[in-house]
Amino acid sequence: MLAESLVYPTRAYELLAEKLNRNLFPLRTLINDAHINLIQESFFRQLIITTSKFELAQMRERTRLKLSRNSARNMIGIVDEYGILEYGQGRALKSIN
């Protein structure tokens, strides 16, 4: 929805209506009465970009797990070129480092 809000006016409205205080900006009135296109109007476009950046930062923070160096691991995946594994199977090697 974040990327679509910069392309489709209905998505822009949905994003801003969800994130902004309705008393601060009566979006429906601005769109209907003043015929403002939220994507083309520079103030609202910047507001959409700022809101999107904030949402992405929030998602990044929520998905980041806090692990100690002793318990953290990196997993790297590759394609099973030889077709040895069955669907849903995987193979993992543990390093001692």
C-alpha positions in Angstrom: 0.0 0.0 0.0 2.9 2.4 0.7 4.2 2.4 -2.9 0.7 2.4 -4.4 -0.1 5.5 -2.4 2.3 7.5 -4.6 0.5 6.3 -7.8 -3.2 5.9 -7.0 -5.1 8.7 -5.4 -7.5 6.3 -3.6 -4.5 4.6 -2.0 -3.1 8.0 -1.0 -6.4 8.9 0.6 -6.6 5.5 2.5 -3.0 5.9 3.8 -3.4 9.5 5.0 -6.9 8.9 6.4 -5.5 6.0 8.5 -2.5 7.9 9.7 -3.7 11.5 10.2 -6.0 13.1 12.7 -9.3 13.7 10.9 -9.8 17.0 12.6 -6.4 18.2 11.4 -7.0 17.6 7.7 -10.6 17.0 6.5 -9.3 14.9 3.5 -12.7 13.9 2.2 -13.7 17.6 2.0 -10.5 18.7 0.4 -10.8 16.0 -2.3 -14.5 16.5 -3.0 -15.0 20.3 -2.6 -11.5 21.7 -3.4 -10.8 19.0 -6.0 -7.3 18.4 -4.6 -5.3 15.5 -6.1 -3.3 14.2 -3.1 -0.6 12.9 -5.3 0.0 16.0 -7.4 -0.2 18.5 -4.5 3.3 18.9 -3.3 2.4 19.3 0.4 0.4 16.1 0.5 2.9 14.2 -1.7 5.6 15.0 0.8 3.3 14.0 3.6 2.7 10.6 1.9 6.5 10.1 1.4 7.2 11.0 5.0 4.4 8.8 6.3 5.7 5.9 4.1 9.3 6.3 5.4 8.0 6.3 9.0 6.0 3.2 8.4 9.0 1.4 6.8 11.2 2.4 9.7 8.6 1.0 12.1 8.4 -2.3 10.2 12.2 -2.6 10.2 12.3 -2.0 13.9 9.6 -4.5 14.7 11.2 -7.2 12.6 14.7 -6.8 14.1 15.4 -9.4 16.7 17.8 -8.6 19.5 20.1 -11.6 19.9 23.5 -11.9 21.7 26.6 -12.6 19.6 26.8 -16.1 21.1 23.3 -17.1 19.9 23.0 -15.3 16.6 23.4 -17.1 13.3 23.3 -16.3 9.6 21.5 -18.5 7.2 22.3 -18.5 3.5 20.2 -20.3 1.0 21.1 -21.7 -2.4 19.2 -23.6 -5.1 19.3 -27.4 -5.0 20.9 -27.7 -8.4 21.1 -31.5 -8.3 17.5 -32.2 -7.1 18.6 -34.2 -4.1 16.2 -32.6 -1.6 12.4 -33.2 -1.6 9.9 -30.3 -1.5 10.0 -28.6 1.9 13.4 -30.1 2.9 16.5 -28.1 3.6 20.0 -28.7 4.7 21.9 -26.6 7.3 25.5 -26.7 8.5 26.5 -25.2 11.8 29.8 -23.3 12.1 31.7 -23.3 15.4 32.8 -19.7 15.1 
